[in-house]
Amino acid sequence: MKLLHVVTLRLSLLAAVIMALWSVLFYMVVMDEVNDETDDTLEDYAEVIMLRALRGEPLPGESSGSNNQYFLREVSPEYAATQVHVRYADRAVYIKEKRETEPARVFSQIYQTDDGRWMELEVSTPNIDKQDLKVSILLWLVVLYVSLLIVFFILNYWGMRRSTRPLYRLLNWLDQYRLGGTNAPLNNPTNISEFRQLNEVVIRSMHRNEELHQQQRQFIGNASHEMQTPLAICQNRLEYLLEDETLTEAQMGEILKVRRTLDQLSRLNQSLLLLCKIEGGQFPNQSPIDFVQLLHRVLPDYEELYGARQIRTETQCADSAPCWQMDENLASVLLTNLIKNAYTHNRPGGTVRITLAAGRLRVANTGAEDVALDEQAIFSRFYHTPGKSTSTGLGLPIVRAICQRYNLRVDYHFEGGMHTFEVSPTGRRERMQI
């Protein structure tokens, strides 16, 4: 979930809690104010009646034109002793003039006359229906809350999006940044001090990474160049020794073993140098590459090389075959590495299936074991599948480096007993239907 959505959701929930608490407080204040005004009126009315009763003056009618009512009756001392003398209550009372029951506020008071009798006076006046008031308050508060929430959400979303715009520009710049490549400078002006500081920290970090990347690339390139000459000298000397007729069969076998090791080391050195050049962007030339023609040019060599293993090769080239803008040498390396990987890690009598269709390159092969490979490990440098320790472990990493260089993606999946590597433009994840 995006930061913008998280902040908006949390603020909305906080606003809901605050509105709920405010609603309860608002209702309590309103009802307290209404009861206070009503109780003052009832107390004044009750005082008039009690004073007249104590003085022996005529009492008003039990019901006045204002729907106020009172009841005065004598109670026992036992009742007076067990009751609260001053009480306020909300209950329904019968209004004689209207001949109906209505909600009312009731004031009751127990007092003693001069002659020792206990009297109870009950005064009531029609009041608002508090249940209806609760429903009305709740309804309008919900309307108010929804309206405020919509306005709050829109304003908050607009404000947050405008405030976090520098952050998204920075993330987009980082996503497009490529070490060792030609990158546009960061243009992210902002008045927010934290974002300015973040821009500065990211720029310093990228500069340090560029320096380290340059040092690493230079070290690998220099080391590879320096190693190539001694390796060539050692190989030539071994060739010279093999021509010596005085060598025994055991000595010749040991020399051949050393020669094979040097050959492997030379291939490893060349692969590292190629990988360094790819990551360093040292292949600037680009042209449309027809992979169908390229396949017809390189495939016969591998069919002949691995012919003794009787591996069956199937090709399918459609009109929608890929034609990507690439360096011609890197395109050849990409295709040959995938084909060589399919033959090398195959079993005798197996199958290699190459498909060029739907703008993609797909190379599938049967394997020594019908078990899926580790999708993450196979693209790691120097990773060897079991039983293939003589491999440099750089073939697939070079394929991935070439794909990243030209905004392509390479995916692996195991399906129907076939190990499949598929190269497609970035963003197109669906597989070809064969």
Buried (B, 14 or more C-beta within 10 A) or exposed (E): EEEBEEBBEEBEEEBEEEBEEEBEEEBEEEBEEBBEEBBEBBBEBBEBBBEEBEEEEEEEEEBEEEBBBBEBEEEEEEEBEEBEEEEBEBEEBEBEEEEEEBBBBBBBBBBEEEEEEBBBBBBBBBBBBBEEBEEEBEEEBEEEBEEEBEEBBEEBBEEBEEBBBBBBBBEEBEEEBEBBEEEEEBEBEBEEEEBBEBBEEBBEEBEEEBEEBEEBBEEBBEBBEEBBEEBEEBBEEBEEBEEEEEBEEEEEEEBEEEBEEBBBBBBBBBBBBBBBBBBBBEBEEBEEBBBBEBBEEBBEEBBEEBEEEEBEBEEEBEEEBBEBEBBBEBBBBBBBBBBBBBBBBBBEEBBBBBBBBBBBBBBBBBBBEEEEBEEEEBBEBEBEBEEEEEBBBBBBBBBBBBBBBBEBBBBBBBEEEBBBBBBBBEEEEEBBEE
